[in-house]
Amino acid sequence: MCIIIDASLASRVFSIPTSNDFVPLIRWIEKNGKIVYGGENGRELIKLNLAAKRIQEWKRSGRAEEILDVDKEESRIVETLTFRSDDPHIIALARTSGARTLCSHDQDLHRDFKNASLIPRPKGRIYQDRNHTSTLTHCTGCRK
């Protein structure tokens, strides 16, 4: 039930009013989902005022969790694995948190996120717009 929000989409996800494509995502998080963040992803999200404010609200209500040791995992995997994207911090966050759903429009990151050698089972899923609401489901690997 955890999702990672790529900082490149954060301005659309956290805008007021929320973009129609991300209303189902926000509702899901506020009802029974959770956002995980940490490492470079966390630093990028916190730089955006609207994202920082909402993440702090969600953290207080148990709907957001900061994952520690993401930077350490990122360093380890950058030395040993090959990526198409320039986002190894997202892969590290998925590996350390167990999250297998990603909100992103980055096609290279999508390929990395679905690559079983980078993110082991269960397979990664991508949320891009309201047509991907079915990806907002519980994943056995995610901390709940």
C-alpha positions as CSV (number, residue, x, y, z in Angstrom):
1,M,0.0,0.0,0.0
2,C,3.0,2.3,-0.5
3,I,3.8,4.6,-3.3
4,I,6.8,6.6,-4.3
5,I,6.1,10.0,-5.9
6,D,8.8,11.1,-8.4
7,A,9.7,14.7,-7.5
8,S,9.4,15.6,-11.2
9,L,5.6,15.2,-10.9
10,A,5.3,16.6,-7.4
11,S,4.2,20.0,-8.5
12,R,1.2,18.4,-10.3
13,V,0.4,15.9,-7.6
14,F,0.5,18.5,-4.8
15,S,-1.0,21.4,-6.6
16,I,-4.1,23.2,-5.3
17,P,-6.4,22.2,-6.8
18,T,-4.9,18.8,-7.5
19,S,-4.6,17.9,-11.2
20,N,-7.5,15.6,-12.2
21,D,-5.1,12.8,-13.0
22,F,-3.9,12.7,-9.4
23,V,-7.1,13.1,-7.5
24,P,-7.5,9.3,-7.2
25,L,-4.0,9.0,-5.9
26,I,-4.5,11.7,-3.2
27,R,-7.8,10.1,-2.2
28,W,-6.2,6.7,-2.0
29,I,-3.3,7.9,0.2
30,E,-5.7,9.7,2.5
31,K,-8.0,6.7,2.8
32,N,-5.8,3.6,3.0
33,G,-2.5,4.2,1.2
34,K,0.9,5.5,2.2
35,I,3.6,7.6,0.6
36,V,7.2,6.6,1.3
37,Y,10.1,9.1,0.8
38,G,13.7,9.4,1.8
39,G,17.2,10.0,0.5
40,E,17.4,12.3,-2.5
41,N,13.7,11.8,-3.3
42,G,12.8,13.1,0.2
43,R,15.1,16.1,-0.1
44,E,13.6,16.9,-3.5
45,L,10.0,16.7,-2.3
46,I,10.6,18.7,0.9
47,K,12.0,21.6,-1.2
48,L,8.5,22.1,-2.6
49,N,6.3,23.9,-0.1
50,L,3.0,22.3,-1.0
51,A,4.6,18.8,-1.0
52,A,6.4,19.4,2.3
53,K,3.2,20.6,4.0
54,R,1.1,17.8,2.8
55,I,3.7,15.1,3.6
56,Q,4.0,16.5,7.1
57,E,0.2,16.2,7.6
58,W,0.3,12.7,6.2
59,K,3.2,11.8,8.4
60,R,1.3,12.8,11.5
61,S,-1.7,10.7,10.4
62,G,0.4,7.6,9.5
63,R,0.0,8.2,5.7
64,A,3.6,9.0,5.0
65,E,6.8,7.4,6.2
66,E,10.4,8.6,5.9
67,I,12.7,5.7,5.0
68,L,16.2,5.8,6.4
69,D,19.3,4.3,4.9
70,V,18.2,5.1,1.3
71,D,21.5,7.0,0.6
72,K,23.5,4.0,1.8
73,E,21.5,1.6,-0.4
74,E,21.8,4.0,-3.4
75,S,25.6,4.1,-3.0
76,R,25.8,0.3,-2.8
77,I,23.6,-0.3,-5.9
78,V,25.2,2.4,-8.0
79,E,28.5,0.5,-7.6
80,T,27.1,-2.8,-8.6
81,L,24.0,-2.3,-10.9
82,T,23.3,-0.7,-14.3
83,F,20.5,1.8,-14.8
84,R,18.8,3.4,-17.8
85,S,17.5,6.3,-15.8
86,D,19.3,8.9,-13.8
87,D,17.3,8.0,-10.7
88,P,19.1,5.3,-8.7
89,H,17.7,7.0,-5.5
90,I,14.2,5.9,-6.5
91,I,15.3,2.3,-7.0
92,A,17.1,2.5,-3.6
93,L,14.0,3.8,-2.0
94,A,11.9,1.0,-3.5
95,R,14.4,-1.6,-2.3
96,T,14.6,-0.2,1.2
97,S,10.9,0.5,1.7
98,G,9.3,-2.4,-0.2
99,A,7.2,0.0,-2.2
100,R,6.3,-1.3,-5.6
101,T,4.2,1.5,-7.0
102,L,5.7,4.6,-8.6
103,C,4.1,7.8,-9.6
104,S,6.2,9.1,-12.5
105,H,6.2,10.0,-16.2
106,D,9.9,9.2,-16.7
107,Q,10.0,6.4,-19.3
108,D,13.6,5.3,-18.5
109,L,12.7,5.2,-14.8
110,H,9.6,3.1,-15.6
111,R,11.9,0.5,-17.3
112,D,14.3,0.5,-14.3
113,F,11.4,0.2,-11.9
114,K,10.0,-2.8,-13.7
115,N,13.4,-4.5,-14.1
116,A,13.5,-7.5,-11.8
117,S,17.3,-7.3,-11.4
118,L,16.9,-3.8,-9.9
119,I,13.7,-4.3,-8.0
120,P,13.0,-7.9,-7.0
121,R,9.5,-9.3,-6.7
122,P,6.8,-8.3,-6.5
123,K,7.1,-6.5,-9.8
124,G,7.0,-2.7,-9.9
125,R,3.8,-0.8,-11.1
126,I,3.5,2.7,-12.5
127,Y,0.8,5.3,-11.8
128,Q,0.8,8.0,-14.5
129,D,-2.8,9.3,-14.5
130,R,-6.3,8.5,-13.4
131,N,-6.4,5.6,-15.9
132,H,-3.9,3.8,-13.6
133,T,-6.0,3.7,-10.5
134,S,-5.9,-0.1,-10.5
135,T,-2.2,0.1,-9.6
136,L,-3.2,1.6,-6.2
137,T,-3.4,-1.7,-4.3
138,H,-1.7,-3.4,-1.4
139,C,1.8,-4.9,-2.1
140,T,3.1,-7.7,0.1
141,G,6.6,-6.2,0.2
142,C,5.6,-2.7,1.5
143,R,5.6,-1.8,5.1
144,K,2.1,-0.9,6.1
